[in-house]
Amino acid sequence: MRIAIVNRVFDRSAGGAESYAVAIAEQLAQRHEIHIFAQQTDQPVKGVAYHRVFCLCQKPRWVNQLLFAMATWWATRRGFDVVHSHENIWHGQVQTIHVRPLRFNLLQGRKGVQLARVWLKVVLSPRLVTYIWLEGARFRPQPGRSVVATSDALLQECVSAYPQAKQMLSVILPGTYLPDRSTTTADARAQARTQLRLPLDKPLVLLVANDYQRKGLDVLLKALAQLPTAVHLAVAGNPAQITHYRPLTEKLGLSERVHFLGSQRDLAPAYWAADVLAHPTLEDSYAMVVLEAMAHGLPVVVSGPRYCGISADLQDGREALLLPNPRNAAQLALLLSRVLAQSELAKSLIQSGLDFARRHGWEQAAHAYDVLYKRVASR
């Protein structure tokens, strides 16, 4: 089939949603003709056609989003068996939803005067009006349209926000790649720490995040302050927020123990370097980083199902240690100290995590899209 994939930023290092889109395209390119429509891309997938979408301005972002929607509609309106959108735009037979619907965020649990105030806020904001309109168009029932949520929790939020779309909705979970394990774990860790300029002989916690605040860096720094001084923290992700967090590390006396790595095109060295992944996220539709860490043989401490989609599929104490309250630094410090101090617990988490990762490969996710594409194209 000839398939158009619409993703404004088609780049693995941009975040989880972007990594998902790249991985799916990589798998499908082995058996379909794939065309990528993006404003920004480092062209991470070989053998596909890239189409640069004109960008008049990055800000205001809602204006750019609207112009991007119009430009990609015009470019993909003919000549494709399937148009697959990962963006908040109105067109595309397949719509993949990566984040909680804006309508859910704004309206969930609000009634009466409170609800009226929210709607007034929306009406008076061109930005919110645009986003709500585009989102509503994505979920509008149409013949042949399918809407994919990337976790079961996200599907329920979509149904709550747009009950009329229930029959169109399905779930295709993210996957992961199992890395080459030809070198021993100790050798891989030493090489990775040397490459990233991290201390060779210190216990190391890893956080991977582009949105530091939402993924729990504030509480993680407070937890680190409660751990032994030998424990260090590496933070991989968007470097734009580093200047905001350096004063907090200094205030907590952690300047020498926190290492900001910035954006990493390849996260494998960060996973190999660490002893445990901390993911005290306040909100995550799935958390691909947790699955990737497990595939690299890393024990994980992650927020519970109320805050993180993948946690609904994990057993506390088996595949990961689940954090009941991601705002509780003492709880997080306790769980991290258990993993770092109890080698048998760490080994058990690693083995169960690897087993979980083996059951969630990108091949399975791509196959599910294959079935979906054929059903959509036949209509």
VMD Tcl script that draws the C-alpha trace (Angstrom):
set ca {
  {0.00 0.00 0.00}
  {0.95 3.65 -0.45}
  {0.75 5.24 3.00}
  {1.13 8.86 4.13}
  {2.29 9.36 7.73}
  {1.72 12.85 9.12}
  {3.88 13.88 12.08}
  {5.02 17.47 12.58}
  {8.31 16.41 14.21}
  {9.54 13.04 12.91}
  {12.55 12.47 15.14}
  {13.20 9.84 17.83}
  {14.87 12.31 20.18}
  {11.81 14.60 20.25}
  {9.84 12.44 22.71}
  {7.80 9.28 23.22}
  {5.07 10.07 20.69}
  {7.66 10.83 18.03}
  {9.62 7.66 18.84}
  {6.42 5.65 18.48}
  {5.73 7.16 15.03}
  {9.29 6.52 13.86}
  {9.31 2.91 15.07}
  {5.97 2.10 13.39}
  {7.13 3.68 10.12}
  {10.39 1.72 10.31}
  {8.53 -1.57 10.58}
  {5.91 -0.78 7.93}
  {8.50 0.45 5.43}
  {9.63 -3.16 5.06}
  {6.42 -4.00 3.20}
  {4.70 -0.72 2.17}
  {5.55 2.48 0.33}
  {5.80 5.05 3.13}
  {5.71 8.84 2.73}
  {6.52 11.07 5.72}
  {5.06 14.59 5.93}
  {6.85 16.64 8.58}
  {8.14 20.12 9.36}
  {11.16 18.81 11.25}
  {12.95 15.51 10.74}
  {16.42 14.04 10.89}
  {15.18 11.38 8.42}
  {15.65 8.47 10.85}
  {14.10 5.77 8.63}
  {15.81 4.62 5.45}
  {13.88 3.72 2.32}
  {10.95 6.10 2.83}
  {10.05 9.33 1.01}
  {10.31 12.54 3.06}
  {8.19 15.58 2.28}
  {9.13 18.81 4.04}
  {6.02 20.75 5.09}
  {6.37 24.53 4.91}
  {6.54 26.29 8.29}
  {5.57 29.96 8.28}
  {6.23 30.39 12.01}
  {6.80 28.15 15.03}
  {4.92 30.51 17.34}
  {2.17 30.98 18.16}
  {2.04 27.21 18.09}
  {-1.72 27.00 17.51}
  {-1.34 29.03 14.29}
  {1.43 26.72 13.11}
  {-0.71 23.68 13.97}
  {-3.60 25.01 11.90}
  {-1.36 25.84 8.93}
  {0.30 22.42 9.20}
  {-3.12 20.74 9.14}
  {-4.13 22.66 6.03}
  {-0.84 22.02 4.22}
  {-0.83 18.28 4.90}
  {-4.51 17.95 3.95}
  {-3.73 19.51 0.57}
  {-0.61 17.34 0.08}
  {-2.26 14.01 0.99}
  {-5.79 14.46 -0.35}
  {-5.07 12.18 -3.36}
  {-2.79 9.29 -4.23}
  {-2.64 7.38 -0.93}
  {-4.38 4.21 0.21}
  {-4.17 5.34 3.85}
  {-3.36 8.63 5.56}
  {-2.14 8.04 9.12}
  {-1.95 11.06 11.42}
  {-0.08 11.30 14.72}
  {-1.05 14.99 14.95}
  {-4.03 16.98 16.17}
  {-5.47 17.56 12.67}
  {-8.85 16.85 11.11}
  {-7.83 14.57 8.23}
  {-6.52 11.01 8.07}
  {-8.38 7.69 8.13}
  {-6.14 6.49 10.98}
  {-5.65 8.81 13.95}
  {-3.19 7.82 16.68}
  {-3.78 9.55 20.02}
  {-0.65 9.86 22.20}
  {-1.75 12.24 24.94}
  {-4.79 12.88 27.10}
  {-7.51 14.75 25.16}
  {-7.64 18.47 25.86}
  {-11.39 18.21 26.30}
  {-10.85 15.64 29.08}
  {-8.30 17.88 30.81}
  {-10.57 20.92 30.67}
  {-13.97 19.44 31.45}
  {-13.52 16.24 33.44}
  {-15.26 16.49 36.83}
  {-16.48 20.07 36.35}
  {-20.14 21.04 36.73}
  {-22.34 24.09 36.99}
  {-20.57 27.44 37.40}
  {-17.14 25.83 37.25}
  {-17.98 24.23 33.89}
  {-19.38 27.53 32.56}
  {-16.14 29.31 33.51}
  {-14.08 26.73 31.60}
  {-16.19 27.14 28.47}
  {-15.93 30.94 28.76}
  {-12.15 30.57 28.98}
  {-12.22 28.41 25.82}
  {-14.44 30.80 23.86}
  {-12.20 33.78 24.70}
  {-9.00 31.97 23.66}
  {-8.24 31.53 19.93}
  {-5.61 28.96 20.94}
  {-8.06 26.79 22.90}
  {-10.80 27.18 20.29}
  {-8.41 25.96 17.57}
  {-7.16 22.98 19.56}
  {-10.63 21.93 20.70}
  {-12.00 22.22 17.15}
  {-9.13 20.19 15.67}
  {-9.46 17.56 18.40}
  {-13.21 17.29 17.93}
  {-12.68 16.78 14.20}
  {-10.26 13.89 14.92}
  {-12.88 12.10 17.00}
  {-15.85 12.84 14.72}
  {-17.30 9.52 13.49}
  {-16.66 9.04 9.76}
  {-16.95 6.01 7.50}
  {-13.61 4.24 7.39}
  {-11.98 6.23 10.20}
  {-10.15 4.46 13.05}
  {-8.79 6.12 16.18}
  {-5.94 4.40 18.02}
  {-5.06 5.07 21.66}
  {-1.59 4.08 22.84}
  {-2.76 2.66 26.17}
  {-5.91 1.25 27.78}
  {-6.04 4.15 30.25}
  {-5.84 6.65 27.41}
  {-8.65 4.87 25.56}
  {-10.92 5.30 28.58}
  {-10.10 9.01 28.75}
  {-10.87 9.35 25.03}
  {-14.24 7.61 25.48}
  {-15.02 9.87 28.45}
  {-14.26 13.00 26.42}
  {-15.79 11.80 23.12}
  {-18.30 9.00 23.79}
  {-19.55 9.17 20.19}
  {-16.14 7.88 19.05}
  {-16.24 4.69 21.13}
  {-16.88 2.38 18.16}
  {-13.91 3.81 16.26}
  {-11.44 3.39 19.11}
  {-8.89 0.64 19.63}
  {-5.57 0.25 21.46}
  {-2.15 -0.45 19.94}
  {0.46 -0.41 22.68}
  {4.00 0.84 22.09}
  {6.75 -1.70 21.61}
  {10.50 -1.85 22.05}
  {13.62 -3.32 20.50}
  {15.75 -5.82 22.40}
  {19.32 -4.52 22.20}
  {22.43 -6.49 21.34}
  {23.76 -8.08 24.53}
  {27.02 -9.44 23.10}
  {29.06 -7.61 25.74}
  {28.72 -8.23 29.47}
  {26.62 -5.86 31.53}
  {29.66 -4.69 33.50}
  {31.63 -3.90 30.32}
  {28.66 -2.13 28.74}
  {28.16 -0.06 31.88}
  {31.84 0.96 32.03}
  {31.92 1.91 28.34}
  {28.68 3.88 28.62}
  {29.78 5.80 31.71}
  {33.08 6.67 30.08}
  {31.26 7.85 26.93}
  {28.81 9.99 28.93}
  {31.47 11.23 31.40}
  {29.71 9.76 34.40}
  {31.40 8.48 37.58}
  {32.55 4.90 37.07}
  {32.09 3.59 40.60}
  {28.95 5.30 41.96}
  {25.37 3.95 42.17}
  {23.50 5.75 39.39}
  {19.79 6.57 39.01}
  {18.51 7.56 35.57}
  {15.62 9.87 34.59}
  {14.66 10.22 30.91}
  {12.32 13.13 30.21}
  {11.72 16.07 27.90}
  {9.28 17.68 30.33}
  {11.28 17.52 33.56}
  {8.52 18.82 35.81}
  {5.75 16.53 34.52}
  {8.04 13.50 34.65}
  {8.88 14.14 38.30}
  {12.37 15.64 38.46}
  {11.40 17.93 41.37}
  {10.43 15.04 43.63}
  {13.34 12.92 42.38}
  {15.85 15.58 43.42}
  {14.26 15.72 46.88}
  {14.42 11.92 47.06}
  {18.08 11.96 45.99}
  {18.84 14.31 48.88}
  {17.54 11.59 51.24}
  {19.72 8.85 49.71}
  {23.37 8.19 50.61}
  {25.78 10.77 49.19}
  {27.37 8.09 47.00}
  {24.21 7.86 44.86}
  {24.25 9.99 41.69}
  {21.54 10.95 39.20}
  {21.74 11.26 35.41}
  {19.02 13.24 33.59}
  {18.63 12.69 29.84}
  {16.33 14.89 27.78}
  {15.53 18.39 26.57}
  {18.41 20.67 27.69}
  {16.25 23.82 27.61}
  {15.10 23.20 31.19}
  {18.52 22.60 32.70}
  {19.09 26.25 33.67}
  {15.82 26.19 35.63}
  {16.86 23.13 37.67}
  {20.50 23.93 38.41}
  {19.56 26.38 41.23}
  {17.42 23.66 42.83}
  {20.30 21.16 42.73}
  {22.52 23.77 44.38}
  {19.91 24.55 47.03}
  {19.64 20.84 47.89}
  {23.41 20.40 47.89}
  {23.32 18.05 44.90}
  {25.41 19.93 42.34}
  {28.14 17.29 42.30}
  {25.68 14.38 42.22}
  {23.36 15.40 39.36}
  {24.53 15.04 35.75}
  {22.46 16.65 32.98}
  {23.12 14.77 29.74}
  {20.87 16.81 27.44}
  {19.11 15.28 24.43}
  {20.49 11.91 23.36}
  {19.93 10.67 19.83}
  {20.64 7.17 21.15}
  {19.50 6.49 24.71}
  {21.13 3.05 24.89}
  {24.34 4.32 26.57}
  {22.26 6.07 29.25}
  {20.37 2.84 29.97}
  {23.57 0.79 30.07}
  {25.22 3.31 32.42}
  {22.46 3.32 35.04}
  {21.68 0.99 37.94}
  {17.96 1.86 38.12}
  {15.45 3.93 36.15}
  {13.26 6.34 38.13}
  {10.06 7.45 36.42}
  {7.97 9.31 39.04}
  {5.74 10.81 36.37}
  {2.71 12.89 37.26}
  {0.99 12.01 33.99}
  {1.95 9.58 31.24}
  {-0.38 7.91 28.77}
  {2.00 4.92 28.57}
  {5.74 5.64 29.24}
  {7.80 4.00 26.52}
  {10.94 4.85 28.44}
  {9.97 2.26 31.08}
  {9.64 -0.45 28.43}
  {12.96 0.54 26.82}
  {14.73 0.47 30.19}
  {13.40 -3.04 30.86}
  {14.65 -4.18 27.45}
  {18.12 -2.97 28.45}
  {18.03 -4.97 31.68}
  {17.38 -2.05 33.99}
  {15.21 -2.33 37.15}
  {12.48 0.31 37.27}
  {10.69 2.42 39.88}
  {7.62 3.99 38.26}
  {4.44 5.81 39.27}
  {1.37 3.63 39.77}
  {-1.54 3.10 37.32}
  {-3.32 6.28 38.38}
  {-0.46 8.29 36.89}
  {1.21 6.06 34.30}
  {-0.39 3.88 31.60}
  {2.17 1.08 31.50}
  {1.83 0.49 35.23}
  {-1.63 -1.02 34.71}
  {0.15 -3.95 33.03}
  {2.89 -4.31 35.65}
  {2.83 -6.26 38.90}
  {4.30 -4.37 41.83}
  {7.44 -6.15 42.99}
  {7.61 -8.34 39.90}
  {8.30 -6.29 36.74}
  {8.79 -3.01 38.64}
  {8.34 -1.24 41.94}
  {5.23 0.95 41.71}
  {5.21 4.33 43.42}
  {1.77 5.04 44.97}
  {2.25 8.81 45.16}
  {4.77 10.43 42.76}
  {4.74 13.61 44.84}
  {6.05 11.78 47.92}
  {9.84 12.08 47.97}
  {10.22 9.81 51.02}
  {8.34 6.96 49.28}
  {10.47 7.36 46.15}
  {13.70 7.42 48.15}
  {12.68 4.23 49.97}
  {11.93 2.32 46.75}
  {15.16 3.46 45.08}
  {17.21 2.51 48.13}
  {15.63 -0.97 48.09}
  {16.66 -1.56 44.48}
  {20.18 -0.21 45.02}
  {20.77 -2.09 48.27}
  {19.07 -5.44 47.55}
  {20.87 -7.20 44.71}
  {18.45 -10.15 44.64}
  {15.48 -7.80 44.27}
  {17.26 -5.96 41.46}
  {18.03 -9.23 39.64}
  {14.42 -10.38 39.96}
  {13.10 -7.07 38.59}
  {15.58 -7.22 35.71}
  {14.57 -10.73 34.67}
  {10.84 -10.10 34.90}
  {11.28 -6.79 33.09}
  {13.15 -8.50 30.25}
  {10.38 -11.09 29.95}
  {7.82 -8.28 29.78}
  {9.82 -6.43 27.10}
  {10.10 -9.58 24.96}
  {6.31 -9.75 24.82}
  {6.04 -6.15 23.60}
  {8.07 -5.80 20.41}
  {7.48 -3.24 17.68}
  {6.73 -6.11 15.30}
  {3.47 -6.84 17.14}
  {2.46 -3.18 17.08}
  {3.23 -2.86 13.36}
  {1.23 -6.00 12.61}
  {-1.78 -4.47 14.37}
  {-1.45 -1.37 12.17}
  {-1.13 -3.59 9.10}
  {-4.49 -5.18 9.90}
  {-5.99 -1.74 10.56}
  {-4.65 -0.29 7.30}
  {-6.10 -3.15 5.24}
  {-9.49 -2.73 6.90}
  {-9.45 1.04 6.34}
  {-8.27 0.77 2.72}
  {-10.96 -1.81 1.91}
  {-13.63 0.69 2.94}
}
mol new
graphics top color blue
foreach p $ca { graphics top sphere $p radius 0.5 }
foreach p [lrange $ca 0 end-1] q [lrange $ca 1 end] { graphics top cylinder $p $q radius 0.2 }
display resetview
